[in-house]
Amino acid sequence: MVRQKAIADLQSLSLREARGSGDFACTACRERYSLAPFEQRTDQHGTIYDLWICLNCLAILNATHLRAIHKGADFLSWQSDSSEEFYAVDNAYLATVPDAIDACGFIDFLLSAYPEQSRSVFLDFGAGRGILSGAAAKRFEKVYAVELSLNVLRKVHAAMPERSRIVPSDNYLDIKDGFDAVASMHVLEHLPNMRDILDTLVERMNPGGSLFFQAPMLRRDYLVNVHYTFFTEVSARTLCRNLGLETVGIWFDHALDFLTCIAKKPS
């Protein structure tokens, strides 16, 4: 009850009490003016981040870098450089790819939480090294592994047991198939234009299809210039509702402070 009252109090604030000036928007709900200062925090290197909260959906936003992007900063270069450095692989790693795929439990989790899931076309949006794509290829007929830079993904793809089912791509707009499942693991927080992309993906999603995402919640380890959104349960549910999806469930990894969400498109 205390939590519900606190949320209700925040959501009842008028636009006059909010301080958003329209110089950046909520990445989850697109609100520009119902934004208010949340707090300032430092990252692991002592850099100060200006964090704001959306009073409409309660997402916590990296105002420092959203403002920079609004002014023209090249966030795609930030993302590409960060991705290639984070996902770099060597021959020793490539030798472990089949074992890493076997150990990936996300697909079993999805099918357990949403047994009605159709298993034709799977989209791994922001595939990274592609381990989730490899796991999905065991249960889905066709998998699209989409990543901003394909340099690493192609190396890992060559070591995947089910690689004939997996199609690497750097442009999701070129894919002609409709999607039965869209997974985006630790990707949404990287997208200042999150809603534009999700709107397109959900439109391409088949009836009964699912959106499956995981994202970090707010803590110092996760304050970096390429993280723009920190989800709360309210913001995740609001996002799904705004996308026209029904929330299947929301789960929390308490050790790592990750939020996981599964939502489905009405049949």
C-alpha positions as a Markdown table, in Angstrom:
| # | Residue | x | y | z |
|---|---|---|---|---|
| 1 | Met | 0.0 | 0.0 | 0.0 |
| 2 | Val | 2.8 | 2.4 | 0.8 |
| 3 | Arg | 4.5 | 1.7 | -2.5 |
| 4 | Gln | 1.2 | 2.2 | -4.4 |
| 5 | Lys | 0.5 | 5.5 | -2.6 |
| 6 | Ala | 4.1 | 6.8 | -3.5 |
| 7 | Ile | 3.5 | 5.9 | -7.1 |
| 8 | Ala | 0.1 | 7.5 | -7.1 |
| 9 | Asp | 1.6 | 10.7 | -5.5 |
| 10 | Leu | 4.3 | 10.9 | -8.2 |
| 11 | Gln | 1.8 | 10.4 | -11.0 |
| 12 | Ser | -0.6 | 13.0 | -9.7 |
| 13 | Leu | 2.0 | 15.8 | -9.9 |
| 14 | Ser | 0.9 | 18.5 | -12.3 |
| 15 | Leu | 2.8 | 19.6 | -15.3 |
| 16 | Arg | 3.6 | 22.8 | -13.4 |
| 17 | Glu | 5.3 | 20.8 | -10.7 |
| 18 | Ala | 7.4 | 18.9 | -13.2 |
| 19 | Arg | 10.5 | 20.6 | -14.7 |
| 20 | Gly | 11.0 | 19.1 | -18.1 |
| 21 | Ser | 11.7 | 21.8 | -20.7 |
| 22 | Gly | 11.3 | 19.6 | -23.8 |
| 23 | Asp | 15.1 | 19.4 | -24.5 |
| 24 | Phe | 14.9 | 15.6 | -24.3 |
| 25 | Ala | 12.1 | 13.1 | -24.1 |
| 26 | Cys | 11.4 | 10.0 | -22.1 |
| 27 | Thr | 12.7 | 7.1 | -24.1 |
| 28 | Ala | 9.9 | 4.8 | -23.0 |
| 29 | Cys | 6.8 | 6.9 | -23.3 |
| 30 | Arg | 8.0 | 10.0 | -25.3 |
| 31 | Glu | 6.8 | 12.4 | -22.6 |
| 32 | Arg | 8.8 | 15.7 | -22.8 |
| 33 | Tyr | 7.4 | 17.9 | -20.1 |
| 34 | Ser | 6.4 | 15.6 | -17.2 |
| 35 | Leu | 10.1 | 15.1 | -16.4 |
| 36 | Ala | 11.7 | 16.0 | -13.1 |
| 37 | Pro | 15.2 | 15.8 | -11.5 |
| 38 | Phe | 15.7 | 12.5 | -9.7 |
| 39 | Glu | 19.2 | 12.7 | -8.4 |
| 40 | Gln | 22.8 | 13.0 | -9.4 |
| 41 | Arg | 25.2 | 10.1 | -9.2 |
| 42 | Thr | 28.8 | 9.4 | -10.1 |
| 43 | Asp | 29.9 | 6.5 | -12.2 |
| 44 | Gln | 32.8 | 4.2 | -11.3 |
| 45 | His | 35.3 | 6.9 | -12.6 |
| 46 | Gly | 33.7 | 9.8 | -10.7 |
| 47 | Thr | 31.9 | 11.3 | -13.6 |
| 48 | Ile | 28.7 | 13.0 | -12.5 |
| 49 | Tyr | 25.4 | 11.9 | -14.2 |
| 50 | Asp | 22.3 | 14.0 | -14.1 |
| 51 | Leu | 19.4 | 11.6 | -13.7 |
| 52 | Trp | 15.8 | 12.6 | -14.2 |
| 53 | Ile | 12.5 | 10.7 | -13.7 |
| 54 | Cys | 9.5 | 10.5 | -16.0 |
| 55 | Leu | 6.5 | 11.3 | -13.9 |
| 56 | Asn | 4.3 | 9.7 | -16.5 |
| 57 | Cys | 5.8 | 6.2 | -16.6 |
| 58 | Leu | 8.5 | 6.3 | -13.8 |
| 59 | Ala | 11.4 | 5.5 | -16.1 |
| 60 | Ile | 14.7 | 6.9 | -14.8 |
| 61 | Leu | 16.6 | 8.7 | -17.6 |
| 62 | Asn | 20.3 | 9.6 | -18.2 |
| 63 | Ala | 19.6 | 13.3 | -18.8 |
| 64 | Thr | 23.3 | 14.1 | -19.3 |
| 65 | His | 23.6 | 12.1 | -22.5 |
| 66 | Leu | 20.1 | 12.4 | -23.7 |
| 67 | Arg | 20.6 | 16.1 | -23.8 |
| 68 | Ala | 23.9 | 15.6 | -25.7 |
| 69 | Ile | 22.2 | 13.4 | -28.2 |
| 70 | His | 19.3 | 16.0 | -28.6 |
| 71 | Lys | 22.0 | 18.5 | -29.5 |
| 72 | Gly | 23.5 | 16.3 | -32.2 |
| 73 | Ala | 26.0 | 14.0 | -30.4 |
| 74 | Asp | 26.9 | 10.9 | -32.5 |
| 75 | Phe | 25.5 | 8.2 | -30.3 |
| 76 | Leu | 25.8 | 5.5 | -33.0 |
| 77 | Ser | 29.6 | 5.8 | -32.9 |
| 78 | Trp | 29.5 | 5.5 | -29.1 |
| 79 | Gln | 27.4 | 2.3 | -29.4 |
| 80 | Ser | 29.5 | 0.8 | -32.2 |
| 81 | Asp | 32.8 | 1.4 | -30.4 |
| 82 | Ser | 31.4 | 0.1 | -27.1 |
| 83 | Ser | 29.9 | -3.0 | -28.7 |
| 84 | Glu | 33.1 | -4.1 | -30.5 |
| 85 | Glu | 35.2 | -3.6 | -27.4 |
| 86 | Phe | 32.7 | -5.3 | -25.0 |
| 87 | Tyr | 32.0 | -8.4 | -27.3 |
| 88 | Ala | 35.5 | -9.0 | -28.6 |
| 89 | Val | 36.4 | -12.7 | -28.9 |
| 90 | Asp | 39.5 | -14.8 | -29.5 |
| 91 | Asn | 40.0 | -18.4 | -30.6 |
| 92 | Ala | 39.7 | -19.7 | -27.0 |
| 93 | Tyr | 36.3 | -18.2 | -26.7 |
| 94 | Leu | 35.2 | -19.5 | -30.1 |
| 95 | Ala | 36.0 | -23.0 | -29.0 |
| 96 | Thr | 33.5 | -22.6 | -26.1 |
| 97 | Val | 30.6 | -21.4 | -28.3 |
| 98 | Pro | 28.6 | -24.7 | -28.4 |
| 99 | Asp | 28.9 | -25.0 | -24.6 |
| 100 | Ala | 27.8 | -21.4 | -24.1 |
| 101 | Ile | 24.8 | -22.0 | -26.3 |
| 102 | Asp | 23.9 | -25.1 | -24.3 |
| 103 | Ala | 24.2 | -23.2 | -21.1 |
| 104 | Cys | 21.9 | -20.3 | -22.2 |
| 105 | Gly | 18.6 | -20.7 | -20.4 |
| 106 | Phe | 16.7 | -17.7 | -21.8 |
| 107 | Ile | 14.8 | -19.6 | -24.4 |
| 108 | Asp | 13.6 | -22.3 | -22.0 |
| 109 | Phe | 12.6 | -19.5 | -19.6 |
| 110 | Leu | 10.6 | -17.8 | -22.4 |
| 111 | Leu | 8.8 | -21.0 | -23.4 |
| 112 | Ser | 8.1 | -21.8 | -19.7 |
| 113 | Ala | 6.6 | -18.4 | -19.0 |
| 114 | Tyr | 4.7 | -18.2 | -22.3 |
| 115 | Pro | 3.9 | -21.8 | -23.4 |
| 116 | Glu | 1.7 | -20.6 | -26.3 |
| 117 | Gln | 4.7 | -19.1 | -28.0 |
| 118 | Ser | 4.8 | -19.9 | -31.7 |
| 119 | Arg | 8.2 | -21.2 | -32.8 |
| 120 | Ser | 8.6 | -20.1 | -36.4 |
| 121 | Val | 10.6 | -16.8 | -36.6 |
| 122 | Phe | 12.7 | -15.5 | -33.8 |
| 123 | Leu | 14.4 | -12.0 | -33.9 |
| 124 | Asp | 17.4 | -11.5 | -31.6 |
| 125 | Phe | 17.6 | -7.7 | -31.7 |
| 126 | Gly | 21.0 | -6.6 | -30.5 |
| 127 | Ala | 22.5 | -10.0 | -30.7 |
| 128 | Gly | 26.0 | -9.2 | -29.4 |
| 129 | Arg | 28.0 | -12.4 | -29.8 |
| 130 | Gly | 24.9 | -14.3 | -30.9 |
| 131 | Ile | 24.7 | -16.9 | -28.1 |
| 132 | Leu | 21.0 | -16.3 | -27.6 |
| 133 | Ser | 20.5 | -16.7 | -31.3 |
| 134 | Gly | 22.3 | -20.0 | -31.1 |
| 135 | Ala | 20.0 | -21.2 | -28.3 |
| 136 | Ala | 16.9 | -20.0 | -30.2 |
| 137 | Ala | 17.9 | -21.9 | -33.3 |
| 138 | Lys | 17.3 | -25.1 | -31.3 |
| 139 | Arg | 13.7 | -24.3 | -30.8 |
| 140 | Phe | 12.7 | -22.0 | -33.6 |
| 141 | Glu | 12.7 | -22.6 | -37.4 |
| 142 | Lys | 14.5 | -19.4 | -38.3 |
| 143 | Val | 16.5 | -16.9 | -36.3 |
| 144 | Tyr | 17.5 | -13.4 | -37.3 |
| 145 | Ala | 20.5 | -12.2 | -35.3 |
| 146 | Val | 20.6 | -8.4 | -35.7 |
| 147 | Glu | 23.6 | -6.4 | -34.5 |
| 148 | Leu | 25.0 | -2.9 | -35.2 |
| 149 | Ser | 28.4 | -4.3 | -36.1 |
| 150 | Leu | 28.8 | -7.8 | -37.6 |
| 151 | Asn | 32.5 | -8.2 | -37.1 |
| 152 | Val | 32.3 | -10.3 | -33.9 |
| 153 | Leu | 28.9 | -11.9 | -34.7 |
| 154 | Arg | 30.2 | -13.4 | -37.9 |
| 155 | Lys | 33.1 | -15.0 | -36.2 |
| 156 | Val | 30.8 | -16.6 | -33.6 |
| 157 | His | 28.2 | -17.6 | -36.2 |
| 158 | Ala | 30.9 | -19.7 | -37.9 |
| 159 | Ala | 31.2 | -21.7 | -34.7 |
| 160 | Met | 27.5 | -22.3 | -34.0 |
| 161 | Pro | 26.1 | -25.8 | -34.3 |
| 162 | Glu | 22.7 | -24.7 | -35.8 |
| 163 | Arg | 24.2 | -21.8 | -37.9 |
| 164 | Ser | 22.1 | -22.8 | -41.0 |
| 165 | Arg | 19.0 | -21.6 | -39.2 |
| 166 | Ile | 20.6 | -18.2 | -38.2 |
| 167 | Val | 20.8 | -15.2 | -40.4 |
| 168 | Pro | 23.1 | -12.4 | -39.2 |
| 169 | Ser | 22.0 | -8.9 | -40.2 |
| 170 | Asp | 22.9 | -5.3 | -39.4 |
| 171 | Asn | 19.6 | -3.9 | -40.6 |
| 172 | Tyr | 16.3 | -5.2 | -39.1 |
| 173 | Leu | 14.3 | -3.1 | -41.6 |
| 174 | Asp | 15.5 | -5.3 | -44.4 |
| 175 | Ile | 13.9 | -8.4 | -42.9 |
| 176 | Lys | 10.7 | -9.4 | -44.7 |
| 177 | Asp | 9.4 | -12.1 | -42.3 |
| 178 | Gly | 7.0 | -11.3 | -39.5 |
| 179 | Phe | 8.3 | -12.2 | -36.0 |
| 180 | Asp | 6.9 | -14.7 | -33.6 |
| 181 | Ala | 9.3 | -13.6 | -30.8 |
| 182 | Val | 11.4 | -10.5 | -30.5 |
| 183 | Ala | 14.1 | -10.7 | -27.8 |
| 184 | Ser | 16.2 | -7.7 | -26.8 |
| 185 | Met | 18.6 | -8.6 | -24.0 |
| 186 | His | 20.5 | -5.6 | -22.6 |
| 187 | Val | 19.7 | -3.5 | -25.6 |
| 188 | Leu | 16.8 | -1.2 | -24.9 |
| 189 | Glu | 18.7 | 0.8 | -22.4 |
| 190 | His | 21.1 | 1.7 | -25.3 |
| 191 | Leu | 18.4 | 3.2 | -27.5 |
| 192 | Pro | 17.6 | 6.9 | -27.2 |
| 193 | Asn | 15.0 | 6.3 | -29.9 |
| 194 | Met | 13.7 | 3.1 | -28.2 |
| 195 | Arg | 10.0 | 3.7 | -28.9 |
| 196 | Asp | 10.5 | 4.4 | -32.7 |
| 197 | Ile | 12.3 | 1.0 | -33.0 |
| 198 | Leu | 9.9 | -0.9 | -30.7 |
| 199 | Asp | 6.9 | 0.5 | -32.5 |
| 200 | Thr | 8.3 | -0.8 | -35.8 |
| 201 | Leu | 9.2 | -4.3 | -34.3 |
| 202 | Val | 5.7 | -4.7 | -32.7 |
| 203 | Glu | 4.0 | -3.7 | -35.9 |
| 204 | Arg | 6.0 | -6.5 | -37.6 |
| 205 | Met | 5.2 | -9.0 | -34.9 |
| 206 | Asn | 2.7 | -11.7 | -35.6 |
| 207 | Pro | -0.5 | -11.9 | -33.5 |
| 208 | Gly | 0.3 | -13.9 | -30.3 |
| 209 | Gly | 4.0 | -13.0 | -30.7 |
| 210 | Ser | 6.1 | -12.0 | -27.8 |
| 211 | Leu | 8.5 | -9.2 | -26.7 |
| 212 | Phe | 11.2 | -10.5 | -24.3 |
| 213 | Phe | 13.7 | -8.1 | -22.9 |
| 214 | Gln | 16.1 | -7.7 | -20.0 |
| 215 | Ala | 17.7 | -4.4 | -18.9 |
| 216 | Pro | 19.8 | -3.2 | -16.0 |
| 217 | Met | 18.2 | -1.2 | -13.2 |
| 218 | Leu | 19.8 | 1.8 | -11.7 |
| 219 | Arg | 23.1 | 1.2 | -9.9 |
| 220 | Arg | 26.6 | 2.8 | -10.2 |
| 221 | Asp | 28.1 | -0.1 | -12.2 |
| 222 | Tyr | 25.6 | 0.6 | -15.0 |
| 223 | Leu | 26.1 | 4.3 | -15.3 |
| 224 | Val | 27.8 | 4.7 | -18.7 |
| 225 | Asn | 27.4 | 7.1 | -21.6 |
| 226 | Val | 25.6 | 4.4 | -23.7 |
| 227 | His | 22.8 | 3.7 | -21.1 |
| 228 | Tyr | 19.9 | 6.1 | -21.4 |
| 229 | Thr | 17.1 | 4.3 | -19.7 |
| 230 | Phe | 16.8 | 2.6 | -16.3 |
| 231 | Phe | 13.5 | 0.6 | -16.1 |
| 232 | Thr | 11.3 | 0.3 | -13.1 |
| 233 | Glu | 8.4 | -2.2 | -12.9 |
| 234 | Val | 5.9 | 0.6 | -13.6 |
| 235 | Ser | 7.9 | 1.9 | -16.6 |
| 236 | Ala | 8.2 | -1.6 | -18.1 |
| 237 | Arg | 4.4 | -2.2 | -17.7 |
| 238 | Thr | 3.6 | 1.2 | -19.1 |
| 239 | Leu | 5.9 | 0.6 | -22.1 |
| 240 | Cys | 4.2 | -2.7 | -22.9 |
| 241 | Arg | 0.7 | -1.1 | -22.6 |
| 242 | Asn | 1.7 | 1.8 | -24.9 |
| 243 | Leu | 3.0 | -0.7 | -27.4 |
| 244 | Gly | -0.4 | -2.5 | -27.3 |
| 245 | Leu | 1.0 | -5.6 | -25.6 |
| 246 | Glu | -0.2 | -7.6 | -22.6 |
| 247 | Thr | 2.4 | -8.1 | -19.9 |
| 248 | Val | 3.0 | -11.8 | -19.3 |
| 249 | Gly | 5.3 | -11.2 | -16.3 |
| 250 | Ile | 8.2 | -9.2 | -14.8 |
| 251 | Trp | 11.0 | -10.7 | -12.9 |
| 252 | Phe | 14.0 | -9.3 | -11.0 |
| 253 | Asp | 17.6 | -10.6 | -10.7 |
| 254 | His | 18.3 | -9.4 | -7.2 |
| 255 | Ala | 22.1 | -10.1 | -7.4 |
| 256 | Leu | 22.7 | -8.2 | -10.6 |
| 257 | Asp | 19.8 | -5.7 | -10.5 |
| 258 | Phe | 18.4 | -6.8 | -13.8 |
| 259 | Leu | 14.7 | -6.5 | -14.8 |
| 260 | Thr | 13.2 | -9.1 | -17.2 |
| 261 | Cys | 9.9 | -8.6 | -19.0 |
| 262 | Ile | 7.8 | -10.8 | -21.3 |
| 263 | Ala | 4.8 | -9.3 | -23.1 |
| 264 | Lys | 2.6 | -10.7 | -25.8 |
| 265 | Lys | 0.7 | -9.2 | -28.8 |
| 266 | Pro | -3.0 | -10.0 | -28.6 |
| 267 | Ser | -4.1 | -12.8 | -30.9 |
